[in-house]
Amino acid sequence: MVGKAGGKGPGRIKRLLRTVALLFLGWVAIVCVWSAGFIGIKCYSSVPATRPPAVSPPEGIAGYARAEAFTYLTLPEWFIVYSTDEYAGFIATRRPSDFPYLGSVRQYWGFYATACAETKRKHPFETGYHVMLGVIGASFTIESSLRYVYEHTFGWATELLSSTDSAEDALARRTAREYGTFMHRTPWYEFPFGSRLAALWREVPLTGPHMVRKIERRMALTAEYAIKAVYGFIIRKASGAAYEGEDLRIYARVADTPLPVLSDQRVKVVQTIGQRQSIVTLPRYEDFTATALALTARGARFTDIAGNDVLLITALARRGIPTSFPAAELVSVRPILSDPTMQRLTLRVRVGSLGEAVEQLARAGASVEHLYDY
């Protein structure tokens, strides 16, 4: 009888763990099916893959044109970067349990839906890129929902019983800030989560104030950093071949631009057309925004970028400002979840009117956040 009674405890724990594992696997399956269904319903396009560029590329320059669809499809990808920034800024002064994890998930799929609404009827279906967006969207959804559940149970309890001032919390805040900065220029899976895990156990004392919180955070951060280190390694190996050698510069044509304006070291002049027109290359991704804005601020006027005459941009602004601009068409408005006084405007601008659009936004009190290249 004693043996039977003593076996009840471990048996219940095993059943509980099995139930939790099955619930987790079921949730992962639901998210993956949702992601695939979302892409099939919201995003699939039957537009022929031979759609020509909006502006004919110059003769003799191979690889000049890039598909216009990417100025829209990079929007949800970059939202994860900005959401990571928001999280780092949020937990610097507030409790992790108060962060709007589920709201961030809704915004990712909302931005993705916005991108697909713009591309579905006009552009060929970019299979590889949609697969990537589906994978990172599913990963973001799973991670954020797990964080929501955990931080509203165990995390919330230790916040009440102890505080958020443990040495482990300090490491988590520092890592979140570094991770947010890192993602602006480098894929997330390159971040050294393994070294952060090592720092947690080597540099953070095992004992100290707020022991309840210390133990809980140490276990939570250990699991988070270890899983991300392993998952990042897998993604890095799987995607390394795809990203190896990818062109890190993009072509553009600028007009009415004296050559001194093009002396910026980030700009390379490929060919001069007349006295005030040039074909140039600019850096892509994060540096594209800063470089293009610097050129327009000095009077440069783009006539096309990679054979495209339309560019998607986002701007940050106080809520309540006018959102109608002569040189920019409003595509969507969404609140900044961590700061209810702010909003993110998504706008479509003509490449030739980029300078005017930036000036109009500035006069309205909005600041350009990102120019989405191709």
C-alpha angles and dihedrals in degrees: 000000000000091000091051093048092047090053094057094078098054090041092055091048091052091049090049092050091047090051092049091049092050091048090050094048090047091052091049090051092049092050093048092049090047091051093050092045092048092054093045095049104031103030114025112115131189094198109133115263091231095072105147122232118267091241121036110247119238117266119260098024112107118207094018098132126065128186114272091218090077094068085067100035094055089062098083091041092056092045088069089055092052092043088055089052090050092051092051092049092045099053091045088079107007141054118276090228090064096058114112098241096161092044089057090053091052091050093051092055090041092055090045090052089050090053093048092048088059097045106034099081100029110036139051117261109264098212100184094047093048090051088053092048090048092051096047091042092053091046091048091048094049094045095046094046092049090049090050092053094043097044091048092053119025095012093048091048095053091045088059097040096044126358142257093259099094122126088246090057089051091053091048092052092048092047092048090052092049092045092052092051092044094055093060091073108014134046112264094242091066092064111113099241089155092062091047089053090051090049090052092059100033104039106029113077116244091222133041142096120342096025095177091055092041093056094045094046093045091054093043094048092045090056094043097048094042094050093046092047092053095041091047090052091052093047091046092053093044096047101034095092092048095052099036111116095002111164109259096193132068131207125236140166120228127191137193087025123137112220094246088066088060093054090099105123090226089063123076118195109220100176137357117223110195120320101307107025127082143170109227141170124228131191115263133229117016095000092051091072096050094043097047092046091049091053095048090047088059093050103267116149120206116216094186140347115216090338093308129118097192128069131184118222137175126213133188119227143160113268113260100036118129110272100196115102127175093220099039132054115217112234102173143345122209131170123247097246096208092050115036091192091066135066138191116231119202112202138178115219135181109249091231090054098048094111093050092047092052091050093048092050091049092051089052091052097255124129123211110247103182143351108216110222126195 
